[in-house]
Amino acid sequence: EVQLQASGGGLVQAGGSLRLSCAASVPVFEDYVIGWFRQAAGKEREGVSCISGSDDSTYYVDSVKGRFTVSSVPSEKTVFLQMDSLKPEDTAVYYCKAKSAMFASAQEMCTQAVGSFGYWGQGTLVTVSS
């Protein structure tokens, strides 16, 4: 059974940084794509950044390019999202999701409908104050 545990959220001032972690209990890390999604109050959930365990390819939504960095430590089956230069509009609950790399690339994972099949972890709240 695939389980995901997201952590690292908190309250930070605009311009600050946070690092989110997603611990993934998957059989073989390299067989999965892991993605970060977020949902702000009153808005739809959106893909933020995704990374493929099979080829390390990554994807970022335009609004976070140059500010967020996704990385992984395969031996620890953990994916990180380093978030720098945070803005109030980054405030949201952040979720991680896993999907077999057979069915999606990093870009596809992040841009497919959020209702597409995959395993979700619980969210972690990020609040950026102005």
N, C-alpha and C positions, 0 to 999 in steps of 0.2 A: 504494500500500500504506500502510495506516494504522500508524503506530508511535507508541508512547508511552514517554516517559522520565521516570520519577519520581526525585526526589532530595530531600535535605534532612533525612533521618532522622538520629537520633543518640541520645545518652544525655543525659538531663536529670533534674533533681531534681523531685519533686512540687511543683506550684505554678509551675513554669517554663513556658517557651514554646518552640515550634519552628514553623518555616514550611516546609511541603512545597511542592514545585513539580512540575508535570506538563507537560512540553513535548510537544505533540501535533502530529505531522506529519499533518494532515488536509487534504484539498483546500480546503475552505471551512469555517472554524471555526464560522460561524453555523449550519451544517447539522448540528451534532453536540451531543449532551449528553455532558458529561465528569463522571465521578464518582470519588469516593474511597471505597475499601473497605478493610477491615482484617481481619486474621486473627490472633487470638491463639493461642498454643500450645494444642492440644487442643480448639479451638473452631472453629465454622464461620465462614466468611467472611461479613461483614456490610457492608451499605451504610452509610456514615458521612455523607457529604454529596455532593450532586450539583448541577450548575449547567447550565442550558440555554444554549447559544450563540445560540439563536434569539430568546429573550425575556428572558434573564437571570434566569429564575425559579430558585429554589434550594430545596433540601430538606435537612433535618438530622434525623438520628436523635435521639430524645429524650435519650439519654445525653450528647450533646455540645452541645445547644442552650444558647446563652449563653456557651459557652466556645470554640467553633470558628467560624471564618468562612471561607466559600469565596468566591473572587473570580476574575476572569479578565482577561487583557489580550488581547483578540482579535487585535490587530495583531501580537502576539508568539506567538499560538496557545499560550498558557500559562495554566494554571489553578493557583491557589495554595490551600493550606489553612493558614490561620493557626490554630494550636492554642495556646490560653492556658489557664492554670489546670490544667495537666496533672495527671492522677492515675495512680497505678500501674496501674489497670485500663485505661488507654489504651495500655498496652504491647502492641504487635502489629507485624506486617509490614503496611505500608500500600501499597495498589496503586491505580493509576488505571485507569479503563476508559472507553472511548469507544463511543458508539452513535449511529446516525443519529437526529436529532430527529424524523424522520418516524415512528419506531416507539416513542418513549418520551418522556415529560415528565421533568423532573428528579426528581419524586417516584417515578414509575414506574421510572426507571432504578435508583434506590436501593433500592426495595422489591421489585423483581422477583427471582425466583430468580437467584442468582449465576451459575448455569449458562446463563442466557439469552444469546443471541448478542450479541457485542460484541468489541471489541479491548482486550486487556489489556497493560499495561506490566509491567515487572519491579517487584518490591517494594522498599520502603525500610524499614529497621527503625527503629522508635521504641521506646526503652526509657525508662520513667519509674521512677526509684528513689524509694523511700519514705524 
